[in-house]
Amino acid sequence: MCKRLRFFAIFTLILVFIPSFLFSEFLRDEKNGFAIDLVDGFYLAEKTETSYYCLSDFIPVEIVVNVYPKERFSSPNESITFSSKQLAASKCDVSTVEYRNFPCEIAYLEFNFQNTSCIGYMLAIQLGEKQILSVLGYTAKGNNPIFESIILSCLDSVFVDHGSFFTPGPVTSFVFPKEGKVRQNVTIGGVTTSVLFDKVDAEANEYVINREYEILKMLSNTDYWFSSWQRFYQLIYRDSYGRIKDACFNLCSKIYSVSFGKDDCDFLYAQTVLSFVQNKPYGRNTGGSDFQNLISTFCGEKSDCDSRSLLCAILLNMMDVKSTFFVSVEYSHAMVGALIEHLGAKLQVGEDWYVLGETTAKVDFGKVAKNMSDSQKWLNIELAQ
């Protein structure tokens, strides 16, 4: 896009922007109860009392976010119709989205503005007190498809309550609606049972991974290389968590209850989960993101260190065993960290020391290869915002 397509004056919004240099750019509105994790590189360009307009100096995508008061529109669909008329859209395809039990619509738009043909997507969600949250992303028609993916990523990174930080986003929920359960037999810690995943869970998780990997590649040679890496893992974690918890919570509860009440209960559970992940078949995808989706990893398909470590972190956090994720560029490796009482190799995050778990060798928590023991070469990935 050779020039800015400024729709800023058209829309209205009420929210608070919290910038974070070299970390994920978050729009947060505590009053109305939502947040948006924008792709790294966006910044707040302009605002009024009711509108915020977000740009990037090197990404030809523009984002307008609004909260309309409850008296303005009776439904998300009505707000999209209004915006479509304001833009004089030649095309406006609207679909309903099943997202967190909030009335929600998503629209694909085509329109002309300042002699430029544009495409865009708009997400409209009715919040708790019937305010309408509207998020519009747009770019010039014919631009590189990666910019359309960036728009979808931003819309998919809308959070409307605490639970939405741990469930698939609205775009992924629309593209991959639930299709029914499939049964998988699994054994963890001597407990064998069946778990139920949705038929689309693995494919949907793969979609998020591939979309975000393309964005990560684009940003890898910028000052945002680490924050975009962090956002990549955070969005995979977010999409995976709800799918895995829905399938595995009862199983993990049974395993945890075996040692419940013991002083080392958390360690015993953590070690059981680590052993389960270590016993998965090892393998790398030589093309694409080199990251196996976590549902397929759980079900026994070949996986590498980062998929295993992220899966392990989810299974630990499900039982309130606080965990985190570490990666190393120099070592080309990833490990899980668990906040447990146990001797061995640890890394500090804030005031906490996390015991390291190696997922590609059959060793206990706290044991790390000597040639990967330099703490300065490990980076912490904060998994939840």
Phi, psi and omega per residue, in radians:
M1 nan 2.087 -3.023
C2 -1.448 -0.248 3.109
K3 -2.581 2.791 -3.110
R4 -1.258 2.415 3.105
L5 -1.873 1.587 -2.874
R6 -1.566 1.807 3.047
F7 -1.714 0.187 -2.989
F8 -0.956 -0.672 -3.060
A9 -1.322 -0.192 -3.047
I10 -1.409 -0.563 -2.918
F11 -1.953 2.915 3.117
T12 -2.284 2.593 -3.085
L13 -2.767 2.676 3.013
I14 -2.287 1.926 3.022
L15 -2.850 3.031 -3.122
V16 -1.991 2.278 -3.141
F17 -1.771 2.274 3.123
I18 -2.087 1.685 3.134
P19 -1.310 2.721 3.131
S20 -2.598 1.771 -3.039
F21 -1.053 2.211 -3.127
L22 1.119 0.336 2.971
F23 -2.299 2.935 -3.085
S24 -0.967 2.296 3.132
E25 -1.404 2.034 -3.084
F26 -1.961 2.305 2.855
L27 -1.672 2.206 -3.136
R28 -2.237 2.430 3.053
D29 -2.340 1.652 -3.107
E30 -1.133 -0.640 -3.089
K31 -1.095 -0.807 -3.095
N32 -1.658 -0.100 2.957
G33 1.358 0.762 3.062
F34 -2.538 2.855 3.050
A35 -2.569 2.741 3.098
I36 -2.366 2.205 3.123
D37 -1.672 1.644 -3.122
L38 -1.272 2.662 3.039
V39 -1.019 2.497 -3.098
D40 -1.044 2.443 -3.128
G41 1.900 -0.265 3.072
F42 -1.414 2.614 3.105
Y43 -2.507 2.847 3.117
L44 -1.367 1.995 -3.078
A45 -1.583 -0.752 -3.117
E46 -2.625 2.800 3.058
K47 -2.706 2.716 2.892
T48 -2.120 -2.965 3.103
E49 -1.107 -0.437 -3.051
T50 -2.181 0.067 -3.059
S51 -2.460 2.505 3.021
Y52 -2.221 2.467 -3.040
Y53 -2.273 2.135 -2.985
C54 -2.026 2.356 -3.106
L55 -2.268 2.970 2.948
S56 -2.309 2.545 3.121
D57 -1.306 -0.269 -3.076
F58 -2.327 -0.027 3.078
I59 -1.961 2.051 -3.086
P60 -1.393 1.008 3.098
V61 -2.300 2.483 3.118
E62 -2.204 2.478 -3.030
I63 -2.171 2.259 3.020
V64 -2.135 2.230 -3.106
V65 -2.111 2.430 -3.077
N66 -2.425 2.573 2.840
V67 -2.119 1.961 3.105
Y68 -1.537 2.415 3.112
P69 -1.102 2.726 -3.027
K70 -1.085 -0.377 3.137
E71 -1.371 -0.274 -3.007
R72 -1.308 -0.847 -3.107
F73 -2.328 2.595 -3.129
S74 -1.552 -0.215 -3.068
S75 -2.809 2.801 3.031
P76 -1.012 -0.677 -3.133
N77 -1.052 -0.689 -3.138
E78 -1.141 -0.626 3.128
S79 -1.216 -0.637 3.089
I80 -1.169 -0.713 3.101
T81 -1.040 -0.754 3.100
F82 -1.059 -0.846 -3.108
S83 -1.122 -0.684 3.121
S84 -1.061 -0.721 3.110
K85 -1.181 -0.682 3.120
Q86 -1.086 -0.612 -3.141
L87 -1.497 -0.116 -3.033
A88 0.918 0.836 -3.055
A89 -1.141 2.347 3.065
S90 -1.441 -0.283 3.116
K91 -2.560 2.362 3.093
C92 -2.613 1.675 3.132
D93 -1.702 2.047 -3.041
V94 -1.956 2.388 3.111
S95 -2.362 2.613 3.089
T96 -1.461 2.500 -3.139
V97 -2.114 2.334 3.015
E98 -1.516 1.775 -3.045
Y99 -2.467 1.861 3.006
R100 1.010 0.418 -3.125
N101 1.100 0.363 3.029
F102 -1.731 2.345 3.012
P103 -0.959 2.188 -2.963
C104 -2.588 2.424 3.090
E105 -2.361 2.603 3.041
I106 -2.257 2.477 -3.081
A107 -2.322 2.483 2.964
Y108 -1.768 2.283 -3.035
L109 -2.176 2.514 2.924
E110 -2.233 2.361 -3.082
F111 -2.828 2.889 3.058
N112 -1.934 2.435 3.090
F113 -2.603 2.241 -3.115
Q114 0.887 0.804 3.093
N115 1.105 0.413 3.103
T116 -2.147 2.258 3.047
S117 -1.345 2.265 -3.055
C118 -2.181 2.682 2.912
I119 -2.162 2.667 3.139
G120 -2.801 2.924 3.045
Y121 -2.224 2.458 3.107
M122 -2.222 2.306 3.066
L123 -1.966 2.253 3.121
A124 -2.230 2.212 -3.069
I125 -2.292 2.335 3.048
Q126 -1.469 2.103 -3.121
L127 -1.501 -3.064 -2.967
G128 -0.917 -0.806 -3.086
E129 -1.769 0.448 3.046
K130 1.347 0.195 2.911
Q131 -1.153 2.681 3.119
I132 -1.906 2.089 3.011
L133 -1.556 2.201 -3.138
S134 -2.169 2.242 3.112
V135 -2.201 2.066 3.133
L136 -2.018 2.253 2.981
G137 -2.156 2.423 -3.087
Y138 -2.598 2.772 3.116
T139 -2.665 2.964 3.117
A140 -1.222 2.438 3.109
K141 -1.118 2.403 -3.140
G142 1.593 -0.051 3.063
N143 -1.157 2.932 3.067
N144 -0.921 2.350 -3.125
P145 -0.990 -0.370 3.137
I146 -1.058 -0.506 -3.108
F147 -1.291 -0.540 3.001
E148 -1.159 -0.681 3.082
S149 -1.104 -0.635 3.111
I150 -1.120 -0.721 3.085
I151 -1.049 -0.855 -3.121
L152 -1.104 -0.641 3.099
S153 -1.098 -0.753 3.122
C154 -1.111 -0.761 3.123
L155 -1.179 -0.579 3.128
D156 -1.266 -0.260 -3.079
S157 -1.760 0.609 3.062
V158 -1.633 2.314 3.132
F159 -2.102 2.216 -3.051
V160 -2.010 -0.117 3.045
D161 -2.850 3.063 -3.098
H162 -1.054 -0.711 -3.104
G163 -1.105 -0.464 -3.100
S164 -1.278 -0.166 2.991
F165 -1.317 -0.120 -3.062
F166 -2.287 0.435 3.122
T167 -2.473 2.794 3.109
P168 -0.980 2.591 -3.131
G169 -1.321 3.004 -3.057
P170 -1.162 -0.617 3.137
V171 -1.187 -0.830 3.113
T172 -1.102 -0.650 3.097
S173 -1.105 -0.575 3.107
F174 -1.308 -0.792 -3.085
V175 -1.186 -0.579 -3.101
F176 -2.210 1.293 3.079
P177 -1.158 2.712 -3.105
K178 -1.069 2.472 -3.094
E179 -2.116 0.007 -3.104
G180 1.991 2.797 -2.991
K181 -1.545 2.604 2.968
V182 -2.197 2.536 -3.039
R183 -1.678 2.356 3.069
Q184 -2.200 2.280 3.058
N185 -1.510 2.374 -3.077
V186 -2.544 2.582 3.090
T187 -2.177 2.154 3.068
I188 -2.296 2.198 3.070
G189 0.993 0.621 3.129
G190 1.433 -0.062 3.112
V191 -1.708 2.075 3.126
T192 -1.938 2.273 -3.138
T193 -2.752 3.114 3.078
S194 -1.813 2.454 3.033
V195 -2.086 2.690 -3.065
L196 -2.040 1.954 2.985
F197 -1.781 2.738 3.006
D198 -1.319 2.652 -3.099
K199 -1.021 -0.483 -3.068
V200 -1.702 -0.026 -2.987
D201 -1.011 -0.846 -3.103
A202 -1.129 -0.779 -3.120
E203 -1.139 -0.719 3.140
A204 -1.146 -0.737 3.110
N205 -1.104 -0.669 3.097
E206 -1.123 -0.654 3.108
Y207 -1.057 -0.804 3.123
V208 -1.081 -0.787 -3.136
I209 -1.026 -0.858 -3.085
N210 -1.175 -0.712 3.117
R211 -1.088 -0.856 -3.078
E212 -1.239 -0.493 3.105
Y213 -1.166 -0.677 3.099
E214 -1.098 -0.675 3.090
I215 -1.194 -0.727 3.105
L216 -1.024 -0.768 3.120
K217 -1.055 -0.713 -3.130
M218 -1.099 -0.589 -3.068
L219 -1.670 -0.011 -2.988
S220 -1.170 -0.411 3.131
N221 -1.835 0.410 3.100
T222 -1.978 3.070 3.077
D223 -1.153 -0.167 -3.109
Y224 -1.700 0.317 -3.025
W225 -1.040 -0.737 -3.094
F226 -1.353 -0.744 -3.132
S227 -1.150 -0.573 3.082
S228 -1.254 -0.570 3.042
W229 -1.119 -0.746 3.114
Q230 -1.105 -0.779 3.141
R231 -1.101 -0.665 3.106
F232 -0.964 -0.902 -3.121
Y233 -1.218 -0.626 3.138
Q234 -1.086 -0.722 -3.106
L235 -1.268 -0.586 3.033
I236 -1.141 -0.777 3.119
Y237 -1.035 -0.802 -3.126
R238 -1.062 -0.830 -3.109
D239 -1.163 -0.646 -3.060
S240 -1.331 -0.614 -2.954
Y241 -0.995 -0.908 -3.092
G242 -1.126 -0.671 -3.135
R243 -1.117 -0.771 -3.107
I244 -1.282 -0.702 3.141
K245 -1.116 -0.751 3.117
D246 -1.000 -0.668 -3.075
A247 -1.429 -0.591 -2.846
C248 -2.060 -0.012 -3.031
F249 -1.053 -0.792 -3.124
N250 -1.115 -0.704 3.111
L251 -1.088 -0.844 -3.117
C252 -1.148 -0.583 3.084
S253 -1.099 -0.696 3.113
K254 -1.111 -0.743 -3.129
I255 -1.143 -0.773 -3.125
Y256 -1.117 -0.651 -3.072
S257 -1.174 -0.362 -3.140
V258 -1.037 -0.678 -3.119
S259 -1.936 0.198 -3.103
F260 -1.041 2.367 3.140
G261 1.689 -0.283 3.083
K262 -1.398 2.653 -3.119
D263 -1.071 -0.590 -3.114
D264 -1.819 0.559 -3.087
C265 -0.997 -0.843 -3.102
D266 -1.101 -0.708 3.116
F267 -1.115 -0.774 -3.120
L268 -1.073 -0.743 3.090
Y269 -1.136 -0.788 -3.124
A270 -1.056 -0.712 -3.135
Q271 -1.182 -0.646 3.089
T272 -1.096 -0.775 3.128
V273 -1.139 -0.759 3.140
L274 -1.061 -0.765 3.127
S275 -1.091 -0.694 3.099
F276 -1.024 -0.782 -3.118
V277 -1.241 -0.692 -3.140
Q278 -1.074 -0.516 -3.094
N279 -1.436 -0.028 3.073
K280 -1.251 2.595 3.111
P281 -1.128 2.362 -3.100
Y282 -1.518 2.489 3.071
G283 -3.100 2.662 -3.136
R284 -2.110 2.536 3.033
N285 -1.547 1.943 -3.038
T286 -1.287 -0.169 3.089
G287 -2.107 2.968 3.090
G288 1.144 -2.440 -3.012
S289 -1.420 -0.192 -3.058
D290 1.014 0.540 -3.085
F291 -2.326 1.978 3.111
Q292 -1.305 2.387 3.097
N293 -1.077 2.641 -2.945
L294 -1.328 -0.398 3.086
I295 -1.234 -0.780 3.091
S296 -1.156 -0.616 3.072
T297 -1.074 -0.822 3.129
F298 -1.045 -0.685 -3.052
C299 -1.443 -0.001 2.970
G300 1.874 0.156 3.052
E301 -1.373 2.777 -3.082
K302 -1.020 2.442 -3.074
S303 -2.615 2.833 -3.118
D304 -1.936 -3.058 -2.989
C305 -1.078 -0.692 -3.058
D306 -1.271 -0.694 3.074
S307 -1.089 -0.766 -3.124
R308 -1.142 -0.763 -3.113
S309 -1.147 -0.696 3.122
L310 -1.189 -0.701 3.065
L311 -1.073 -0.782 3.128
C312 -1.048 -0.740 3.135
A313 -1.058 -0.705 3.124
I314 -1.133 -0.826 -3.121
L315 -1.094 -0.592 3.080
L316 -1.228 -0.860 -3.099
N317 -1.095 -0.504 3.111
M318 -1.025 -0.566 3.140
M319 -1.799 0.402 3.101
D320 1.063 0.470 2.935
V321 -1.631 1.818 -2.999
K322 -1.078 2.302 -3.095
S323 -2.419 2.892 3.088
T324 -2.596 -3.050 -2.932
F325 -2.386 2.307 -3.139
F326 -2.145 2.450 3.078
V327 -2.286 2.715 3.107
S328 -2.350 2.173 3.067
V329 -1.225 -0.792 -3.099
E330 -1.097 -0.712 -3.103
Y331 -1.555 -0.162 -3.057
S332 0.869 0.918 -3.002
H333 -2.587 2.830 3.083
A334 -2.416 2.603 3.090
M335 -2.479 2.745 3.044
V336 -1.624 2.636 3.025
G337 -2.148 2.396 -3.117
A338 -2.160 2.380 3.109
L339 -1.504 1.423 -3.075
I340 -2.323 2.765 3.065
E341 -1.461 1.840 -3.123
H342 -2.914 2.519 3.102
L343 -1.365 2.716 3.083
G344 2.296 -2.940 -3.100
A345 -1.160 2.324 -3.100
K346 -2.429 2.718 2.984
L347 -2.255 2.520 -3.067
Q348 -1.651 2.346 3.013
V349 -2.243 1.942 -3.030
G350 1.123 -2.172 3.120
E351 -1.704 -0.004 -3.068
D352 -1.793 2.567 3.063
W353 -1.931 2.096 -3.103
Y354 -1.743 2.228 3.067
V355 -1.309 2.307 -3.041
L356 -1.452 2.442 3.087
G357 -2.092 2.070 3.087
E358 -1.521 2.153 -3.009
T359 -1.733 -0.147 -3.092
T360 -1.894 0.055 3.012
A361 -2.309 2.572 -3.045
K362 -1.501 1.329 -3.135
V363 -2.258 2.810 -3.130
D364 -1.312 2.871 2.988
F365 -0.947 2.425 3.095
G366 1.652 -0.115 3.141
K367 -1.857 2.109 -3.084
V368 -2.309 2.470 3.124
A369 -1.011 2.438 -3.101
K370 -1.041 -0.582 -3.118
N371 -1.364 0.093 3.056
M372 -2.265 0.454 -2.973
S373 -1.726 0.043 3.123
D374 -1.329 1.900 -3.057
S375 -1.099 -0.421 -3.118
Q376 -1.253 -0.220 -3.091
K377 -1.771 0.219 3.103
W378 -1.996 2.389 3.118
L379 -1.976 2.418 3.107
N380 -1.569 2.333 3.044
I381 -1.855 1.943 3.080
E382 -1.239 2.095 -2.952
L383 -1.470 -0.476 -3.120
A384 -2.291 2.442 -3.132
Q385 -1.444 nan nan
